[in-house]
Amino acid sequence: MTHMCVNSTARGAFNLGYAPTVVASATATRALPGLPGQDPVPAQALQAASLAAVADLFAVVVSGAGDIPD
């Protein structure tokens, strides 16, 4: 799940001095239940937000494996 495993792994690698790359097409997540009285968080919105957060500082995010920089 992108919002948990991929996020944690990319951040951990960054903190250890690595420059991780995340292949977006190799990731996925699920919808999360909302807080009491709130709507669930759709998987597509959570996926986009998780990848954007990782790309903001911790990793290069590419669409597919062919997009990995040399």
C-alpha positions in Angstrom: 0.0 0.0 0.0 1.5 3.2 -1.2 0.4 5.3 1.8 2.1 3.0 4.2 4.8 0.6 2.9 6.1 2.6 -0.1 6.0 5.9 1.8 7.9 4.4 4.8 10.5 2.7 2.7 11.2 5.7 0.5 11.5 8.0 3.6 13.7 5.4 5.4 16.0 5.1 2.3 16.2 8.9 2.0 17.1 9.2 5.7 19.9 6.7 5.2 21.4 8.7 2.4 20.0 6.9 -0.6 18.2 8.6 -3.5 15.2 6.3 -4.0 13.0 6.1 -7.1 9.4 5.0 -6.9 7.7 3.5 -9.9 4.1 4.7 -9.6 2.7 2.0 -11.9 4.1 -0.6 -9.5 2.2 0.8 -6.5 -1.4 0.7 -5.3 -3.5 1.4 -2.3 -7.0 1.0 -1.0 -9.7 3.4 0.2 -9.5 4.3 3.9 -12.6 4.6 6.1 -13.3 8.2 7.1 -13.2 9.5 10.6 -16.5 9.4 12.4 -19.0 11.5 10.6 -16.7 11.9 7.5 -16.7 10.2 4.1 -14.1 7.5 3.3 -10.9 8.6 1.5 -11.0 7.2 -2.0 -8.1 5.0 -3.1 -7.3 7.2 -6.1 -7.1 10.4 -4.0 -5.0 8.6 -1.4 -2.7 7.2 -4.0 -2.1 10.6 -5.7 -1.5 12.3 -2.4 0.9 9.7 -1.2 3.0 9.8 -4.3 3.0 13.6 -4.3 4.1 13.6 -0.7 7.0 11.2 -1.4 8.0 13.2 -4.5 8.0 16.4 -2.5 11.3 15.5 -0.8 12.1 11.9 -0.3 12.2 10.2 -3.8 11.9 10.6 -7.5 8.5 9.3 -8.6 8.3 8.0 -12.2 5.3 6.7 -14.1 6.8 3.4 -15.3 10.0 1.4 -15.1 11.1 2.7 -18.5 11.1 6.2 -17.0 13.8 5.5 -14.4 16.7 7.9 -15.0 20.2 6.5 -15.6 
